[in-house]
Amino acid sequence: MSYNGYHDDVPYRSYINWVADWARELLRVSTGGGRACINIPLDTNKGGKRPVYADYVQAFLSVGWCYHTTIV
């Protein structure tokens, strides 16, 4: 997708590392017991089949978020 000056064609691992970066910052600015609601697909086939949902959950857990539930 064409963005104004931003390119989103980064390698998948770089993308997930970026997700962890902003998840860490989101946790920092959240109140105690705060929650993040993320709307993402379960899987993607862009650049090969990837479990986007599972990778997001892992990224959030790795920076300190607690898992609560999944809504499908």
mmCIF file of the N, C-alpha and C atoms, coordinates in Angstrom:
data_MODEL
# 
_entry.id   MODEL 
# 
loop_
_atom_site.group_PDB 
_atom_site.id 
_atom_site.type_symbol 
_atom_site.label_atom_id 
_atom_site.label_alt_id 
_atom_site.label_comp_id 
_atom_site.label_asym_id 
_atom_site.label_entity_id 
_atom_site.label_seq_id 
_atom_site.pdbx_PDB_ins_code 
_atom_site.Cartn_x 
_atom_site.Cartn_y 
_atom_site.Cartn_z 
_atom_site.occupancy 
_atom_site.B_iso_or_equiv 
_atom_site.pdbx_formal_charge 
_atom_site.auth_seq_id 
_atom_site.auth_comp_id 
_atom_site.auth_asym_id 
_atom_site.auth_atom_id 
_atom_site.pdbx_PDB_model_num 
ATOM 1   N N  . MET A 1 1  ? 0.850   -1.164  0.000  1.00 0.00 ? 1  MET A N  1 
ATOM 2   C CA . MET A 1 1  ? 0.000   0.000   0.000  1.00 0.00 ? 1  MET A CA 1 
ATOM 3   C C  . MET A 1 1  ? 0.901   1.233   0.000  1.00 0.00 ? 1  MET A C  1 
ATOM 4   N N  . SER A 1 2  ? 0.519   2.222   -0.738 1.00 0.00 ? 2  SER A N  1 
ATOM 5   C CA . SER A 1 2  ? 1.301   3.444   -0.815 1.00 0.00 ? 2  SER A CA 1 
ATOM 6   C C  . SER A 1 2  ? 0.929   4.388   0.323  1.00 0.00 ? 2  SER A C  1 
ATOM 7   N N  . TYR A 1 3  ? 1.934   4.714   1.138  1.00 0.00 ? 3  TYR A N  1 
ATOM 8   C CA . TYR A 1 3  ? 1.750   5.664   2.233  1.00 0.00 ? 3  TYR A CA 1 
ATOM 9   C C  . TYR A 1 3  ? 2.563   6.910   1.927  1.00 0.00 ? 3  TYR A C  1 
ATOM 10  N N  . ASN A 1 4  ? 2.255   7.981   2.598  1.00 0.00 ? 4  ASN A N  1 
ATOM 11  C CA . ASN A 1 4  ? 2.965   9.233   2.396  1.00 0.00 ? 4  ASN A CA 1 
ATOM 12  C C  . ASN A 1 4  ? 4.324   9.182   3.098  1.00 0.00 ? 4  ASN A C  1 
ATOM 13  N N  . GLY A 1 5  ? 5.336   8.670   2.399  1.00 0.00 ? 5  GLY A N  1 
ATOM 14  C CA . GLY A 1 5  ? 6.689   8.644   2.938  1.00 0.00 ? 5  GLY A CA 1 
ATOM 15  C C  . GLY A 1 5  ? 7.028   7.449   3.796  1.00 0.00 ? 5  GLY A C  1 
ATOM 16  N N  . TYR A 1 6  ? 6.124   6.480   3.971  1.00 0.00 ? 6  TYR A N  1 
ATOM 17  C CA . TYR A 1 6  ? 6.402   5.305   4.791  1.00 0.00 ? 6  TYR A CA 1 
ATOM 18  C C  . TYR A 1 6  ? 6.294   4.057   3.938  1.00 0.00 ? 6  TYR A C  1 
ATOM 19  N N  . HIS A 1 7  ? 7.232   3.153   4.105  1.00 0.00 ? 7  HIS A N  1 
ATOM 20  C CA . HIS A 1 7  ? 7.228   1.895   3.349  1.00 0.00 ? 7  HIS A CA 1 
ATOM 21  C C  . HIS A 1 7  ? 6.990   0.747   4.320  1.00 0.00 ? 7  HIS A C  1 
ATOM 22  N N  . ASP A 1 8  ? 5.946   -0.037  4.063  1.00 0.00 ? 8  ASP A N  1 
ATOM 23  C CA . ASP A 1 8  ? 5.637   -1.147  4.969  1.00 0.00 ? 8  ASP A CA 1 
ATOM 24  C C  . ASP A 1 8  ? 6.086   -2.500  4.430  1.00 0.00 ? 8  ASP A C  1 
ATOM 25  N N  . ASP A 1 9  ? 7.058   -2.491  3.548  1.00 0.00 ? 9  ASP A N  1 
ATOM 26  C CA . ASP A 1 9  ? 7.549   -3.742  2.969  1.00 0.00 ? 9  ASP A CA 1 
ATOM 27  C C  . ASP A 1 9  ? 8.817   -4.225  3.684  1.00 0.00 ? 9  ASP A C  1 
ATOM 28  N N  . VAL A 1 10 ? 8.809   -4.158  5.013  1.00 0.00 ? 10 VAL A N  1 
ATOM 29  C CA . VAL A 1 10 ? 9.948   -4.619  5.799  1.00 0.00 ? 10 VAL A CA 1 
ATOM 30  C C  . VAL A 1 10 ? 9.862   -6.130  5.979  1.00 0.00 ? 10 VAL A C  1 
ATOM 31  N N  . PRO A 1 11 ? 10.980  -6.789  6.251  1.00 0.00 ? 11 PRO A N  1 
ATOM 32  C CA . PRO A 1 11 ? 10.933  -8.233  6.532  1.00 0.00 ? 11 PRO A CA 1 
ATOM 33  C C  . PRO A 1 11 ? 10.008  -8.524  7.717  1.00 0.00 ? 11 PRO A C  1 
ATOM 34  N N  . TYR A 1 12 ? 9.373   -9.682  7.689  1.00 0.00 ? 12 TYR A N  1 
ATOM 35  C CA . TYR A 1 12 ? 8.383   -10.037 8.700  1.00 0.00 ? 12 TYR A CA 1 
ATOM 36  C C  . TYR A 1 12 ? 8.956   -9.965  10.118 1.00 0.00 ? 12 TYR A C  1 
ATOM 37  N N  . ARG A 1 13 ? 10.153  -10.474 10.340 1.00 0.00 ? 13 ARG A N  1 
ATOM 38  C CA . ARG A 1 13 ? 10.754  -10.456 11.678 1.00 0.00 ? 13 ARG A CA 1 
ATOM 39  C C  . ARG A 1 13 ? 10.952  -9.015  12.150 1.00 0.00 ? 13 ARG A C  1 
ATOM 40  N N  . SER A 1 14 ? 11.339  -8.121  11.263 1.00 0.00 ? 14 SER A N  1 
ATOM 41  C CA . SER A 1 14 ? 11.480  -6.709  11.621 1.00 0.00 ? 14 SER A CA 1 
ATOM 42  C C  . SER A 1 14 ? 10.133  -6.128  12.026 1.00 0.00 ? 14 SER A C  1 
ATOM 43  N N  . TYR A 1 15 ? 9.094   -6.525  11.317 1.00 0.00 ? 15 TYR A N  1 
ATOM 44  C CA . TYR A 1 15 ? 7.744   -6.065  11.637 1.00 0.00 ? 15 TYR A CA 1 
ATOM 45  C C  . TYR A 1 15 ? 7.344   -6.518  13.042 1.00 0.00 ? 15 TYR A C  1 
ATOM 46  N N  . ILE A 1 16 ? 7.577   -7.788  13.368 1.00 0.00 ? 16 ILE A N  1 
ATOM 47  C CA . ILE A 1 16 ? 7.215   -8.307  14.692 1.00 0.00 ? 16 ILE A CA 1 
ATOM 48  C C  . ILE A 1 16 ? 8.052   -7.642  15.778 1.00 0.00 ? 16 ILE A C  1 
ATOM 49  N N  . ASN A 1 17 ? 9.309   -7.355  15.499 1.00 0.00 ? 17 ASN A N  1 
ATOM 50  C CA . ASN A 1 17 ? 10.136  -6.621  16.464 1.00 0.00 ? 17 ASN A CA 1 
ATOM 51  C C  . ASN A 1 17 ? 9.570   -5.220  16.699 1.00 0.00 ? 17 ASN A C  1 
ATOM 52  N N  . TRP A 1 18 ? 9.081   -4.581  15.637 1.00 0.00 ? 18 TRP A N  1 
ATOM 53  C CA . TRP A 1 18 ? 8.440   -3.271  15.750 1.00 0.00 ? 18 TRP A CA 1 
ATOM 54  C C  . TRP A 1 18 ? 7.174   -3.372  16.594 1.00 0.00 ? 18 TRP A C  1 
ATOM 55  N N  . VAL A 1 19 ? 6.392   -4.444  16.400 1.00 0.00 ? 19 VAL A N  1 
ATOM 56  C CA . VAL A 1 19 ? 5.193   -4.671  17.212 1.00 0.00 ? 19 VAL A CA 1 
ATOM 57  C C  . VAL A 1 19 ? 5.580   -4.742  18.689 1.00 0.00 ? 19 VAL A C  1 
ATOM 58  N N  . ALA A 1 20 ? 6.632   -5.484  19.004 1.00 0.00 ? 20 ALA A N  1 
ATOM 59  C CA . ALA A 1 20 ? 7.085   -5.592  20.398 1.00 0.00 ? 20 ALA A CA 1 
ATOM 60  C C  . ALA A 1 20 ? 7.506   -4.229  20.941 1.00 0.00 ? 20 ALA A C  1 
ATOM 61  N N  . ASP A 1 21 ? 8.149   -3.415  20.117 1.00 0.00 ? 21 ASP A N  1 
ATOM 62  C CA . ASP A 1 21 ? 8.564   -2.077  20.551 1.00 0.00 ? 21 ASP A CA 1 
ATOM 63  C C  . ASP A 1 21 ? 7.371   -1.229  20.953 1.00 0.00 ? 21 ASP A C  1 
ATOM 64  N N  . TRP A 1 22 ? 6.330   -1.191  20.095 1.00 0.00 ? 22 TRP A N  1 
ATOM 65  C CA . TRP A 1 22 ? 5.197   -0.336  20.458 1.00 0.00 ? 22 TRP A CA 1 
ATOM 66  C C  . TRP A 1 22 ? 4.333   -0.977  21.534 1.00 0.00 ? 22 TRP A C  1 
ATOM 67  N N  . ALA A 1 23 ? 4.350   -2.317  21.630 1.00 0.00 ? 23 ALA A N  1 
ATOM 68  C CA . ALA A 1 23 ? 3.631   -2.980  22.726 1.00 0.00 ? 23 ALA A CA 1 
ATOM 69  C C  . ALA A 1 23 ? 4.282   -2.634  24.061 1.00 0.00 ? 23 ALA A C  1 
ATOM 70  N N  . ARG A 1 24 ? 5.602   -2.555  24.088 1.00 0.00 ? 24 ARG A N  1 
ATOM 71  C CA . ARG A 1 24 ? 6.341   -2.165  25.295 1.00 0.00 ? 24 ARG A CA 1 
ATOM 72  C C  . ARG A 1 24 ? 5.975   -0.729  25.706 1.00 0.00 ? 24 ARG A C  1 
ATOM 73  N N  . GLU A 1 25 ? 5.938   0.157   24.728 1.00 0.00 ? 25 GLU A N  1 
ATOM 74  C CA . GLU A 1 25 ? 5.591   1.552   25.010 1.00 0.00 ? 25 GLU A CA 1 
ATOM 75  C C  . GLU A 1 25 ? 4.130   1.668   25.454 1.00 0.00 ? 25 GLU A C  1 
ATOM 76  N N  . LEU A 1 26 ? 3.258   0.902   24.832 1.00 0.00 ? 26 LEU A N  1 
ATOM 77  C CA . LEU A 1 26 ? 1.849   0.903   25.230 1.00 0.00 ? 26 LEU A CA 1 
ATOM 78  C C  . LEU A 1 26 ? 1.696   0.429   26.677 1.00 0.00 ? 26 LEU A C  1 
ATOM 79  N N  . LEU A 1 27 ? 2.436   -0.592  27.052 1.00 0.00 ? 27 LEU A N  1 
ATOM 80  C CA . LEU A 1 27 ? 2.396   -1.078  28.430 1.00 0.00 ? 27 LEU A CA 1 
ATOM 81  C C  . LEU A 1 27 ? 2.905   -0.003  29.382 1.00 0.00 ? 27 LEU A C  1 
ATOM 82  N N  . ARG A 1 28 ? 3.942   0.696   28.993 1.00 0.00 ? 28 ARG A N  1 
ATOM 83  C CA . ARG A 1 28 ? 4.522   1.737   29.844 1.00 0.00 ? 28 ARG A CA 1 
ATOM 84  C C  . ARG A 1 28 ? 3.519   2.850   30.150 1.00 0.00 ? 28 ARG A C  1 
ATOM 85  N N  . VAL A 1 29 ? 2.725   3.238   29.157 1.00 0.00 ? 29 VAL A N  1 
ATOM 86  C CA . VAL A 1 29 ? 1.800   4.355   29.356 1.00 0.00 ? 29 VAL A CA 1 
ATOM 87  C C  . VAL A 1 29 ? 0.409   3.917   29.810 1.00 0.00 ? 29 VAL A C  1 
ATOM 88  N N  . SER A 1 30 ? 0.185   2.620   29.917 1.00 0.00 ? 30 SER A N  1 
ATOM 89  C CA . SER A 1 30 ? -1.115  2.116   30.382 1.00 0.00 ? 30 SER A CA 1 
ATOM 90  C C  . SER A 1 30 ? -1.213  2.189   31.894 1.00 0.00 ? 30 SER A C  1 
ATOM 91  N N  . THR A 1 31 ? -2.426  2.285   32.386 1.00 0.00 ? 31 THR A N  1 
ATOM 92  C CA . THR A 1 31 ? -2.629  2.228   33.829 1.00 0.00 ? 31 THR A CA 1 
ATOM 93  C C  . THR A 1 31 ? -2.458  0.789   34.289 1.00 0.00 ? 31 THR A C  1 
ATOM 94  N N  . GLY A 1 32 ? -2.225  0.594   35.566 1.00 0.00 ? 32 GLY A N  1 
ATOM 95  C CA . GLY A 1 32 ? -2.121  -0.754  36.108 1.00 0.00 ? 32 GLY A CA 1 
ATOM 96  C C  . GLY A 1 32 ? -3.356  -1.569  35.773 1.00 0.00 ? 32 GLY A C  1 
ATOM 97  N N  . GLY A 1 33 ? -3.172  -2.757  35.263 1.00 0.00 ? 33 GLY A N  1 
ATOM 98  C CA . GLY A 1 33 ? -4.300  -3.590  34.870 1.00 0.00 ? 33 GLY A CA 1 
ATOM 99  C C  . GLY A 1 33 ? -4.918  -3.199  33.546 1.00 0.00 ? 33 GLY A C  1 
ATOM 100 N N  . GLY A 1 34 ? -4.274  -2.270  32.821 1.00 0.00 ? 34 GLY A N  1 
ATOM 101 C CA . GLY A 1 34 ? -4.791  -1.841  31.520 1.00 0.00 ? 34 GLY A CA 1 
ATOM 102 C C  . GLY A 1 34 ? -4.786  -2.990  30.522 1.00 0.00 ? 34 GLY A C  1 
ATOM 103 N N  . ARG A 1 35 ? -5.575  -2.864  29.497 1.00 0.00 ? 35 ARG A N  1 
ATOM 104 C CA . ARG A 1 35 ? -5.678  -3.897  28.465 1.00 0.00 ? 35 ARG A CA 1 
ATOM 105 C C  . ARG A 1 35 ? -5.444  -3.297  27.095 1.00 0.00 ? 35 ARG A C  1 
ATOM 106 N N  . ALA A 1 36 ? -4.940  -4.126  26.216 1.00 0.00 ? 36 ALA A N  1 
ATOM 107 C CA . ALA A 1 36 ? -4.775  -3.748  24.812 1.00 0.00 ? 36 ALA A CA 1 
ATOM 108 C C  . ALA A 1 36 ? -5.697  -4.637  23.990 1.00 0.00 ? 36 ALA A C  1 
ATOM 109 N N  . CYS A 1 37 ? -6.487  -4.041  23.140 1.00 0.00 ? 37 CYS A N  1 
ATOM 110 C CA . CYS A 1 37 ? -7.365  -4.791  22.232 1.00 0.00 ? 37 CYS A CA 1 
ATOM 111 C C  . CYS A 1 37 ? -6.818  -4.600  20.827 1.00 0.00 ? 37 CYS A C  1 
ATOM 112 N N  . ILE A 1 38 ? -6.350  -5.660  20.240 1.00 0.00 ? 38 ILE A N  1 
ATOM 113 C CA . ILE A 1 38 ? -5.682  -5.614  18.945 1.00 0.00 ? 38 ILE A CA 1 
ATOM 114 C C  . ILE A 1 38 ? -6.522  -6.369  17.918 1.00 0.00 ? 38 ILE A C  1 
ATOM 115 N N  . ASN A 1 39 ? -6.837  -5.726  16.824 1.00 0.00 ? 39 ASN A N  1 
ATOM 116 C CA . ASN A 1 39 ? -7.647  -6.325  15.760 1.00 0.00 ? 39 ASN A CA 1 
ATOM 117 C C  . ASN A 1 39 ? -6.725  -6.710  14.607 1.00 0.00 ? 39 ASN A C  1 
ATOM 118 N N  . ILE A 1 40 ? -6.388  -7.985  14.529 1.00 0.00 ? 40 ILE A N  1 
ATOM 119 C CA . ILE A 1 40 ? -5.478  -8.487  13.491 1.00 0.00 ? 40 ILE A CA 1 
ATOM 120 C C  . ILE A 1 40 ? -6.013  -9.799  12.943 1.00 0.00 ? 40 ILE A C  1 
ATOM 121 N N  . PRO A 1 41 ? -5.541  -10.210 11.767 1.00 0.00 ? 41 PRO A N  1 
ATOM 122 C CA . PRO A 1 41 ? -5.949  -11.514 11.236 1.00 0.00 ? 41 PRO A CA 1 
ATOM 123 C C  . PRO A 1 41 ? -5.245  -12.637 11.990 1.00 0.00 ? 41 PRO A C  1 
ATOM 124 N N  . LEU A 1 42 ? -5.832  -13.820 11.956 1.00 0.00 ? 42 LEU A N  1 
ATOM 125 C CA . LEU A 1 42 ? -5.168  -14.977 12.563 1.00 0.00 ? 42 LEU A CA 1 
ATOM 126 C C  . LEU A 1 42 ? -3.903  -15.337 11.789 1.00 0.00 ? 42 LEU A C  1 
ATOM 127 N N  . ASP A 1 43 ? -4.004  -15.308 10.493 1.00 0.00 ? 43 ASP A N  1 
ATOM 128 C CA . ASP A 1 43 ? -2.896  -15.703 9.616  1.00 0.00 ? 43 ASP A CA 1 
ATOM 129 C C  . ASP A 1 43 ? -2.774  -14.710 8.469  1.00 0.00 ? 43 ASP A C  1 
ATOM 130 N N  . THR A 1 44 ? -1.638  -14.785 7.789  1.00 0.00 ? 44 THR A N  1 
ATOM 131 C CA . THR A 1 44 ? -1.443  -14.023 6.566  1.00 0.00 ? 44 THR A CA 1 
ATOM 132 C C  . THR A 1 44 ? -0.669  -14.890 5.583  1.00 0.00 ? 44 THR A C  1 
ATOM 133 N N  . ASN A 1 45 ? -0.826  -14.613 4.321  1.00 0.00 ? 45 ASN A N  1 
ATOM 134 C CA . ASN A 1 45 ? -0.024  -15.318 3.326  1.00 0.00 ? 45 ASN A CA 1 
ATOM 135 C C  . ASN A 1 45 ? 0.869   -14.342 2.561  1.00 0.00 ? 45 ASN A C  1 
ATOM 136 N N  . LYS A 1 46 ? 0.918   -13.083 3.027  1.00 0.00 ? 46 LYS A N  1 
ATOM 137 C CA . LYS A 1 46 ? 1.794   -12.097 2.405  1.00 0.00 ? 46 LYS A CA 1 
ATOM 138 C C  . LYS A 1 46 ? 3.246   -12.464 2.725  1.00 0.00 ? 46 LYS A C  1 
ATOM 139 N N  . GLY A 1 47 ? 4.018   -12.800 1.722  1.00 0.00 ? 47 GLY A N  1 
ATOM 140 C CA . GLY A 1 47 ? 5.407   -13.194 1.940  1.00 0.00 ? 47 GLY A CA 1 
ATOM 141 C C  . GLY A 1 47 ? 5.546   -14.596 2.516  1.00 0.00 ? 47 GLY A C  1 
ATOM 142 N N  . GLY A 1 48 ? 4.534   -15.413 2.376  1.00 0.00 ? 48 GLY A N  1 
ATOM 143 C CA . GLY A 1 48 ? 4.532   -16.767 2.939  1.00 0.00 ? 48 GLY A CA 1 
ATOM 144 C C  . GLY A 1 48 ? 3.537   -16.845 4.081  1.00 0.00 ? 48 GLY A C  1 
ATOM 145 N N  . LYS A 1 49 ? 3.067   -18.018 4.348  1.00 0.00 ? 49 LYS A N  1 
ATOM 146 C CA . LYS A 1 49 ? 2.079   -18.186 5.416  1.00 0.00 ? 49 LYS A CA 1 
ATOM 147 C C  . LYS A 1 49 ? 2.713   -17.882 6.764  1.00 0.00 ? 49 LYS A C  1 
ATOM 148 N N  . ARG A 1 50 ? 2.050   -17.018 7.540  1.00 0.00 ? 50 ARG A N  1 
ATOM 149 C CA . ARG A 1 50 ? 2.555   -16.578 8.845  1.00 0.00 ? 50 ARG A CA 1 
ATOM 150 C C  . ARG A 1 50 ? 1.416   -16.559 9.861  1.00 0.00 ? 50 ARG A C  1 
ATOM 151 N N  . PRO A 1 51 ? 1.682   -17.006 11.097 1.00 0.00 ? 51 PRO A N  1 
ATOM 152 C CA . PRO A 1 51 ? 0.669   -16.953 12.151 1.00 0.00 ? 51 PRO A CA 1 
ATOM 153 C C  . PRO A 1 51 ? 0.693   -15.599 12.859 1.00 0.00 ? 51 PRO A C  1 
ATOM 154 N N  . VAL A 1 52 ? 0.158   -14.587 12.223 1.00 0.00 ? 52 VAL A N  1 
ATOM 155 C CA . VAL A 1 52 ? 0.247   -13.220 12.742 1.00 0.00 ? 52 VAL A CA 1 
ATOM 156 C C  . VAL A 1 52 ? -0.286  -13.134 14.172 1.00 0.00 ? 52 VAL A C  1 
ATOM 157 N N  . TYR A 1 53 ? -1.434  -13.712 14.420 1.00 0.00 ? 53 TYR A N  1 
ATOM 158 C CA . TYR A 1 53 ? -2.031  -13.670 15.755 1.00 0.00 ? 53 TYR A CA 1 
ATOM 159 C C  . TYR A 1 53 ? -1.076  -14.241 16.794 1.00 0.00 ? 53 TYR A C  1 
ATOM 160 N N  . ALA A 1 54 ? -0.540  -15.422 16.535 1.00 0.00 ? 54 ALA A N  1 
ATOM 161 C CA . ALA A 1 54 ? 0.367   -16.066 17.493 1.00 0.00 ? 54 ALA A CA 1 
ATOM 162 C C  . ALA A 1 54 ? 1.614   -15.223 17.718 1.00 0.00 ? 54 ALA A C  1 
ATOM 163 N N  . ASP A 1 55 ? 2.127   -14.626 16.661 1.00 0.00 ? 55 ASP A N  1 
ATOM 164 C CA . ASP A 1 55 ? 3.320   -13.791 16.790 1.00 0.00 ? 55 ASP A CA 1 
ATOM 165 C C  . ASP A 1 55 ? 3.032   -12.516 17.579 1.00 0.00 ? 55 ASP A C  1 
ATOM 166 N N  . TYR A 1 56 ? 1.847   -11.933 17.401 1.00 0.00 ? 56 TYR A N  1 
ATOM 167 C CA . TYR A 1 56 ? 1.460   -10.765 18.193 1.00 0.00 ? 56 TYR A CA 1 
ATOM 168 C C  . TYR A 1 56 ? 1.349   -11.136 19.673 1.00 0.00 ? 56 TYR A C  1 
ATOM 169 N N  . VAL A 1 57 ? 0.684   -12.240 19.967 1.00 0.00 ? 57 VAL A N  1 
ATOM 170 C CA . VAL A 1 57 ? 0.538   -12.664 21.365 1.00 0.00 ? 57 VAL A CA 1 
ATOM 171 C C  . VAL A 1 57 ? 1.924   -12.840 21.981 1.00 0.00 ? 57 VAL A C  1 
ATOM 172 N N  . GLN A 1 58 ? 2.821   -13.510 21.278 1.00 0.00 ? 58 GLN A N  1 
ATOM 173 C CA . GLN A 1 58 ? 4.170   -13.723 21.803 1.00 0.00 ? 58 GLN A CA 1 
ATOM 174 C C  . GLN A 1 58 ? 4.903   -12.398 22.011 1.00 0.00 ? 58 GLN A C  1 
ATOM 175 N N  . ALA A 1 59 ? 4.770   -11.469 21.071 1.00 0.00 ? 59 ALA A N  1 
ATOM 176 C CA . ALA A 1 59 ? 5.419   -10.167 21.205 1.00 0.00 ? 59 ALA A CA 1 
ATOM 177 C C  . ALA A 1 59 ? 4.901   -9.430  22.439 1.00 0.00 ? 59 ALA A C  1 
ATOM 178 N N  . PHE A 1 60 ? 3.592   -9.432  22.637 1.00 0.00 ? 60 PHE A N  1 
ATOM 179 C CA . PHE A 1 60 ? 3.012   -8.750  23.797 1.00 0.00 ? 60 PHE A CA 1 
ATOM 180 C C  . PHE A 1 60 ? 3.437   -9.421  25.100 1.00 0.00 ? 60 PHE A C  1 
ATOM 181 N N  . LEU A 1 61 ? 3.418   -10.742 25.143 1.00 0.00 ? 61 LEU A N  1 
ATOM 182 C CA . LEU A 1 61 ? 3.848   -11.443 26.356 1.00 0.00 ? 61 LEU A CA 1 
ATOM 183 C C  . LEU A 1 61 ? 5.320   -11.180 26.652 1.00 0.00 ? 61 LEU A C  1 
ATOM 184 N N  . SER A 1 62 ? 6.136   -11.102 25.619 1.00 0.00 ? 62 SER A N  1 
ATOM 185 C CA . SER A 1 62 ? 7.577   -10.937 25.814 1.00 0.00 ? 62 SER A CA 1 
ATOM 186 C C  . SER A 1 62 ? 7.940   -9.592  26.434 1.00 0.00 ? 62 SER A C  1 
ATOM 187 N N  . VAL A 1 63 ? 7.058   -8.596  26.307 1.00 0.00 ? 63 VAL A N  1 
ATOM 188 C CA . VAL A 1 63 ? 7.356   -7.281  26.890 1.00 0.00 ? 63 VAL A CA 1 
ATOM 189 C C  . VAL A 1 63 ? 6.605   -7.034  28.199 1.00 0.00 ? 63 VAL A C  1 
ATOM 190 N N  . GLY A 1 64 ? 5.848   -8.024  28.665 1.00 0.00 ? 64 GLY A N  1 
ATOM 191 C CA . GLY A 1 64 ? 5.241   -7.899  29.980 1.00 0.00 ? 64 GLY A CA 1 
ATOM 192 C C  . GLY A 1 64 ? 3.731   -7.873  30.069 1.00 0.00 ? 64 GLY A C  1 
ATOM 193 N N  . TRP A 1 65 ? 3.030   -7.890  28.930 1.00 0.00 ? 65 TRP A N  1 
ATOM 194 C CA . TRP A 1 65 ? 1.576   -7.928  28.987 1.00 0.00 ? 65 TRP A CA 1 
ATOM 195 C C  . TRP A 1 65 ? 1.116   -9.289  29.499 1.00 0.00 ? 65 TRP A C  1 
ATOM 196 N N  . CYS A 1 66 ? -0.035  -9.325  30.155 1.00 0.00 ? 66 CYS A N  1 
ATOM 197 C CA . CYS A 1 66 ? -0.661  -10.573 30.584 1.00 0.00 ? 66 CYS A CA 1 
ATOM 198 C C  . CYS A 1 66 ? -1.769  -10.922 29.598 1.00 0.00 ? 66 CYS A C  1 
ATOM 199 N N  . TYR A 1 67 ? -1.826  -12.178 29.217 1.00 0.00 ? 67 TYR A N  1 
ATOM 200 C CA . TYR A 1 67 ? -2.864  -12.607 28.274 1.00 0.00 ? 67 TYR A CA 1 
ATOM 201 C C  . TYR A 1 67 ? -4.195  -12.716 29.006 1.00 0.00 ? 67 TYR A C  1 
ATOM 202 N N  . HIS A 1 68 ? -5.259  -12.237 28.371 1.00 0.00 ? 68 HIS A N  1 
ATOM 203 C CA . HIS A 1 68 ? -6.590  -12.315 28.982 1.00 0.00 ? 68 HIS A CA 1 
ATOM 204 C C  . HIS A 1 68 ? -7.519  -13.233 28.195 1.00 0.00 ? 68 HIS A C  1 
ATOM 205 N N  . THR A 1 69 ? -7.773  -12.921 26.934 1.00 0.00 ? 69 THR A N  1 
ATOM 206 C CA . THR A 1 69 ? -8.690  -13.740 26.142 1.00 0.00 ? 69 THR A CA 1 
ATOM 207 C C  . THR A 1 69 ? -8.556  -13.418 24.662 1.00 0.00 ? 69 THR A C  1 
ATOM 208 N N  . THR A 1 70 ? -9.113  -14.280 23.855 1.00 0.00 ? 70 THR A N  1 
ATOM 209 C CA . THR A 1 70 ? -9.180  -14.058 22.413 1.00 0.00 ? 70 THR A CA 1 
ATOM 210 C C  . THR A 1 70 ? -10.644 -14.014 22.008 1.00 0.00 ? 70 THR A C  1 
ATOM 211 N N  . ILE A 1 71 ? -10.986 -13.055 21.174 1.00 0.00 ? 71 ILE A N  1 
ATOM 212 C CA . ILE A 1 71 ? -12.332 -12.969 20.610 1.00 0.00 ? 71 ILE A CA 1 
ATOM 213 C C  . ILE A 1 71 ? -12.200 -13.162 19.112 1.00 0.00 ? 71 ILE A C  1 
ATOM 214 N N  . VAL A 1 72 ? -12.879 -14.152 18.589 1.00 0.00 ? 72 VAL A N  1 
ATOM 215 C CA . VAL A 1 72 ? -12.807 -14.423 17.151 1.00 0.00 ? 72 VAL A CA 1 
ATOM 216 C C  . VAL A 1 72 ? -14.131 -14.063 16.528 1.00 0.00 ? 72 VAL A C  1 
# 
